[in-house]
Amino acid sequence: MKKTYKISTSLFILVLSLISLILYIQLESSFTYNSPEIAISRILLISTLNCFFYSVIFFGRLTHFKKIFEGLMIFIVFTWLLVYVFGFFSVSWEFWDFWEIITYISFSMIAPGLIGYVSYYTRRITGNLEEARIFSKYHIHEGFAGIIFIFTALLLLYFHSLVVFLNEPYYRRLSFIIVGMEIFSFIFLFLGSFFCFRDWRDIIQIKLVEVRIINDNKKGKTSVFKQITKENLDFFKIPKIMIYPFGLIIITLSINMIIYNTDFIPPYFYHLDETEIIMLGYISCFIAGAITGLDWLRLFKIFYPEIYKEIEQAINSIID
């Protein structure tokens, strides 16, 4: 895909996002927060922002995205601590409008960022997972790591259920921790599902931990992708049908359902309450992780075509 086409596509989506933002601000001054007009404009704004950051991930460089995301997170954490934890509430309405826009932008980066980070760390940790040991000789499979992530996510959700119904002012003071539990449980659930379904054959065979001796002569001298054998050839099979785009759509819907719930799916559109929407968001998160894990290699090919060629050459050498 030509660079000019990528840039023009990203700029076009950015313009749509800005138009959606202006429309939302204009309607906010004329309609109530829960009106259908505001709800539709809010959904439009969130959708266009998500599409823009997906274009940054797929058409740009992940390092640029990481810098923007990390900068926004630092700003949000600092502001949240001042306003919600230390009680600096003497701020103008203009600040709250600005704060609302910043949160929309930052939350719209989570789903695209999660896809990008998963691909990035899949590249970095695959070799480490291949050589990962406990007690020097027990090899840990990815499926086992996935199960740990899922268990951690469920544990966070349990603690979240204990504190989410606290009365003011306790809820206000703990709101940062509560939102943190929601985000990290979402991330851990996605990662757990991703690793379990990326290594689903070993999960079915209950291969979680096995005894494996490290050959010190070979350790660290070759790429893990060049060590492909007939035994692990199935791990590098691409599904016949392209399914990862469905994972991208579902992960975007799920994070928005968890964060915005009735603001993203208004009650007059679907007869669901806040708890049901959040639960549906977590279920969707698990499904999205599964789809992405099953089709991880096709997604990996987009981000790292050079390394994918290395995988192809190793597979072809085995087949030939």
BELJO-V250223 format. One line per field, one symbol per residue. phi: phi as a letter, one per 40 degrees, with the letter a starting at -180 (. if undefined). psi: psi as a letter, one per 40 degrees, with the letter a starting at -180 (. if undefined). burial: b if it has 16 or more other C-alpha atoms within 10 Angstrom, else e. A space follows every 10 residues. Layout:
# BELJO-V250223
phi = ???
psi = ???
burial = ???
This chain:
# BELJO-V250223
phi = .ccccccccc cccccccccc cccccccccb bccccdcccc cccccccccc ccccccccbb bccccccccc cccccccccc ccccccgccc bccccccccc cccccccccc cccccccccc cccccdcccc bcbbfgbccc ccdccccccc cccccccccc ccbccccccc cccccccccc cccccccccc cccdccccbc cccccfcbba cacccccbcg bbccccccbc cbcccbccdc bcbcdccccc cccccccccc fcccbcdccb cbcccccccc cccccccccc ccccbccccc cccbcccccc cdcccccccc
psi = hidddddddd dddddddddd dddddddded iideiddddd dddddddddd ddddddddda hddddddddd dddddddddd dddddefgeg iidddddddd dddddddeed dddddddddd ddddeddddd ehihfdehhh iddddddddd dddddddddd ddedeiiied dddedddddd dddddddddd ddddddddfd ddddefgdhi hhhhhddehe eiideefhid dedddfhhid hheddddddd dddddddddd beddgidedi giiddddddd dddddddddd ddddfddddd dddgdddddd ddddddddd.
burial = eeeeebeebb eebbebbeeb bebbbebbee eeeeeeebbe bbbbbbbbbb bbbbbbbbbb ebeebbeebe ebeeebeeeb eeebeeeeee eeeeeeeeee eeebbbbbbb bbbbbbebbb eebeeeeebe bbbeeeebbb bbbbbbbbbb bbbbebbeeb eeeeeeeeee bbbbbeebee bbbebbbbbb bbbbbbbbbb ebbeeebbbe eeeeeeeeee eeebbeebee eeeebbeeee eebbeebbeb bbbbbbbbbb bbbbbbeeee ebebeebbeb bbebbbbbbb bbbbbbbbbb eebeeeebee beebbeeeee
